[in-house]
Amino acid sequence: MENQIPDVIAQVPLTNYVLLASILFVIGIVGVLTRRNALIIFMSIELMLNAVNLLLIAFSSYRSDPNGQIFVFFIMAVAAAEVAVGLAIIVMLYRNIRSIDIGLLDKLRG
Amino acid sequence: MSLIPLIPLFPFVGFLINGLGFKKIPQNLVAPIGIAASLLSLFCTVVVFFEFQQTGAPIIYTFFDWISVGEIEVSFAFQVDQLSLIMLFVIAGVGTLIHLYSAGYMKHDEGVGKFFAYLNLFLFSMLILVLGANYLIMFIGWEGVGLCSYLLIGFWNKRSDFGDAARKAFIMNRVGDLGFLIAVFLIFREFGTLEYLSVFEQASHMSSGSLTLMFITFCLFIGAMGKSAQIPLFTWLPDAMAGPTPVSALIHAATMVTAGVYMVVRSNILYTLSPDTLAFIGWIGTLTALIAATIALFQNDIKKVLAYSTVSQLGYMFIGLGVMAFTSGFFHVITHAFFKALLFLGAGSVIHAMGDEQDIRKMGGLWPKAKITAITFLIGTLAISGLPPFAGFFSKDEILIHAYQHNKLMWALAMIGSFMTAFYMFRLFFLVFKGEFRGTAKQEKNVHESPKSMTIPLVVLALFSTIGGFMGMPEIFHFPHSLSNFLEPIFNYSKSVSDGFGEITVSHQAEWLLMGFSVLLAALALILAYVLYVRRAMVPKEDNEMSGFRKVIYDKFYLDENYDRLFVKPVEKMSNFFGSVFDPKWIDGLIALVVKGVGFLSNAFGRLQTGTTGFYILLMSLAIAFILILNLGDGILNYFSTFFKAITKG
């Protein structure tokens, strides 16, 4: 199976891709956890999403299995839709409370 | 097409018609419906009898498989054989007569529809009891008759002491029923089935004196103690006289109370193999016969005397069973059904004539005013006293002879009881029918003979009480003992495991002597009662004038009071303790603790719901990380080591 992988890709070991994806994902989590600005949190979520996409593509290439890449296209399409909805929510949020600070949204307090 | 299912069906239909429509059915239709149901049942019994005679083998009529779970197989089936046929005749026959009698006796009662409905339901349950082909069906009937007994004792439910009597009967019967139920469980555990034929077949291979059989028979007998009013569970029967008199005659004299005897005779093989239980039964029977007869000596309520005499006569039946004279015990069931039903119905007729007066101190001199009642009552009295040629003589004498060859002391005590029986019965007869009238003038003017519907059953029963004994003539009279011959197949297994089963071994001279002796005793009792209550015209003292031993006996040895102190009061105290201390403090405290605990926990977890999204996400990520670490275990360490290697390399 190894020989089917193009040299260009094989030059970078799989571990590096995994590491990069992990780093991106952690950055995303930290962003979500620490920031209060809804837009930044939204971007961090996108970052996590793309870390997963990267992982999918890397494994797909190294295993010569196109399914992973096709799946990524789907994720991108869904993500685009989600962005539209998410941004719309944020716009409505801003219109309602004149702020996009999620620290103000604590109506679920028990 | 067999008529077997129709036998209990007719009374049940009668119960449904009268029971469901008792507000709509016209009063004068109620009694005919009840009587017809009973009569049709009797008719079917006759037809089934001839069907049975063709082969002589037990007919098993299976309706359906009732319970079929795992190894448990119980069919809903009836068994018709010699034993159940005789019981069917007694129940349907005496039942029909008493239904007829009730039509006259209960005519003016507003609850006559209810009465006939209950009476039919009783017949139905009793027929189920004797028809069942296994112990579970018998148990249905057993409980059914208990229920009907309760309903009918408390029939006049406007009086609360009648209700108390009904509850007493029901609760005491429950104690016995528990024994019966345990016995059924034990039988199932031991034999894996409840069907009579199969159980008895298996039991006949067991050895005599087996501990399991002893437990089974003992528990069954506890059931019999409750239902057949033996010591210590007999105190309900005298109180049960609160019910209408036909009920006392049918349920508490002729049929239901003999269910215990029927059950023991039915299970005769089990009892034959447990001599210890038999000895116990014999002594319980003796004690009951003696004590109840003693109490009956001083009772002044006409029905109470008869009630104690019923208890005492049941004691005789159990003496018969205890000495393995199953035929004789069962013979006494039949004759007793005739003469005791007769006596109760006669008593009802007297009470009717006296305008609901039951105290024999206020009666007397009724002979010329109610001839038919008096003559039939005399026949009943002669029969129960054991004077030949009336029915009671033959059956009682057979029991006594068997008791004599089994245990002399038991025989002697039974003889004393027999003497007392004759005495209190003639005392009753003389006080009621002879001497001067002691009631009020108004009562005297109204004294009258009962209507035909009441006297006809009396005459028929008197006839049976006279000739009923001839079905079981002793050997020395050179007549066939037709009852014993007829019942023989029932005892096949018992015969095969026990030598000389049910045979009389005493010599003919001794038998003549014993017989003569018991007749002599009865005659002596008659003369004594005559001298005391006719010649000297003694009248029992008023309640508050009694003293000493007589008072102790009149008050039934204070048995009820002692039971009250021994069982009722402690239970009451215990319930009070549980009601006022245990329940509020412990049970409620436990529940309050649970409530508090839930409140505390929900408070604590409520704090976690801060409403801050970031906090939720943090918890979520931590939890996911935690689960990942749990799942990957060592793998995650390897992952981090490669991670650091890659960084250092890069």
Contacts between the chains, C-beta under 8 A, distances in Angstrom:
chain1	res1	chain2	res2	distance
A	15	B	642	6.0
A	15	B	646	5.5
A	16	B	646	6.5
A	16	B	650	7.9
A	19	B	643	6.0
A	19	B	646	5.8
A	19	B	647	8.0
A	22	B	643	7.6
A	29	B	621	5.6
A	32	B	614	7.6
A	32	B	617	5.7
A	33	B	614	5.9
A	33	B	617	6.1
A	33	B	618	5.4
A	33	B	621	7.0
A	34	B	614	7.9
A	36	B	614	7.3
A	102	B	613	5.3
A	102	B	614	7.0
A	103	B	612	6.9
A	103	B	614	7.8
A	105	B	611	7.6
A	105	B	613	6.4
A	106	B	610	6.7
A	106	B	611	3.3
A	106	B	612	5.5
A	107	B	611	6.2
A	108	B	609	6.5
A	108	B	611	4.3
A	109	B	609	6.1
A	109	B	610	5.9
A	109	B	611	3.3
A	110	B	605	7.8
A	110	B	606	4.3
A	110	B	607	7.2
A	110	B	608	7.0
A	110	B	609	2.5
A	110	B	610	7.6
A	110	B	611	7.4
